[in-house]
Amino acid sequence: LRGTRGLPTLNPSRAISLLVWNKTEDAMMLHLLCSVVAAAFLPSAAFASLDECAVDLGGCPEDVATGEEVLDHSVLLQLSGHIDDSRGRDLGPKGDKKREQMIVATWNLKRFDQATPSQIAETLAKVGADVIGTNEDIEFNESSQDNALSIPGYTKVAACRGEALWDSEMAYALGGRWLQNAIYIRDETVTKVHSFSKNISDAQVVGEYVRCTAIADLQMKGGKKRSLPIRVAAAHLTGGQFVDSRFLTFEGEKGYEMRQVLLDRPDVLMGDLNSYPDTERAEQCQQAYDPYIDAKDAGQLDQYFGWTLEGTQEAERAGYLRLENFKNTTAYGGTVDHIYLRPDVSLKFSKSFEVLGGNIVGNFEQSDHNLVMAGVIVL
């Protein structure tokens, strides 16, 4: 009953699921009864379909396990119209209609290795999200600012400087000097109240390969439902093959970095967390990954799996609610790019984007990550 995650601990759907579990051993009947009865009590609750459950219980995410085609890049043209239609009304449960909605997106840009900043900008402008968080964006030197990412109709309101760019990187020749995380807002729909950034790494562990978070307090223009701004954080936790191959040395660092982000209590937390939703998906999608193979051969899989979940587990330990996405966000397989909501604020995820087949945009044409987006409803 994946849809019950994120609801309060003591709620009717959980009680019902436990009751039915004790009364039947038939898995299909369990799912059917739970879905029907809980829906009667909680009509706005989201429950996984039988097909989704089948995917979740075995194999890699659906697009890997079944060969289902990932959304084509042309879907961006459809999304633009869909987003414009859903700004004033949610297409999900009736109670969500006409509630204020902020559309957020997160994308690891792979240092512009697969696409130029202008090509990335064109894609993001077509997507049309209200707030965009980027990872592996590039900070250019002062004389090369014309090469920096500039999205038509958007303003960059927050950025943080990460590790220095290697001179072998394609963007270095264009004047790029540092990796950065950044937040861009749509000028037409969002206004900035405040922004800041901070280093989130333990320098004794990561050395010069620092990680950071960009944070912005934002308000929807013309919004009437919420007097306080919405705090959005864009973060990119440590990871990658070099680090994963030395996971025992870096063990605990992703959890530490996540705790540093959470100290500022963002309402919306998004980015490449280099962490899987659960052990099953980590194992399914890393069978050919050298660090996984080495850990298995060394009898260290338990420690390795702990490493692959550090970021997501730390967020969920703090009560944050994850966008229930289990499709591939990385070309290497699995879900490592996430969007979380703080639990004690009047926000929830919209279901409206499901009409186009999910929250994942692209097919790794411009990066080794796909863009992840969601609607955030102000209650």
Protein Blocks (a to p, Z undefined) as FASTA:
>chain_A
ZZlgopafbdfklmmmmmmmmmpcbfklmmmmmmmmmmmmmmmbccddfklmmmmmgocd
fklmnopacddfklmmmmmmmmmmmmmpcfbdfklgoiacdddddddehlolmbcfklmm
mmmmmnopabdcdehiacddfklmmmpccdehiacfbdcddddddfkbmklmnopabdcd
dddddfklpccfbdcdddfbdfklnommccdddddddddehiakbmbdcdddddddeedj
klmmmmmmmgoklmmmmmmmmmnopabdcdjehiafblklmmmmmmmgmklmmmmmnopm
mmmmmmmmmmmmmmmmnopacdddfbdfbfngpafbdcdddfkbccdddfklmmnopabe
cjhklbcbdcdddddddZZ
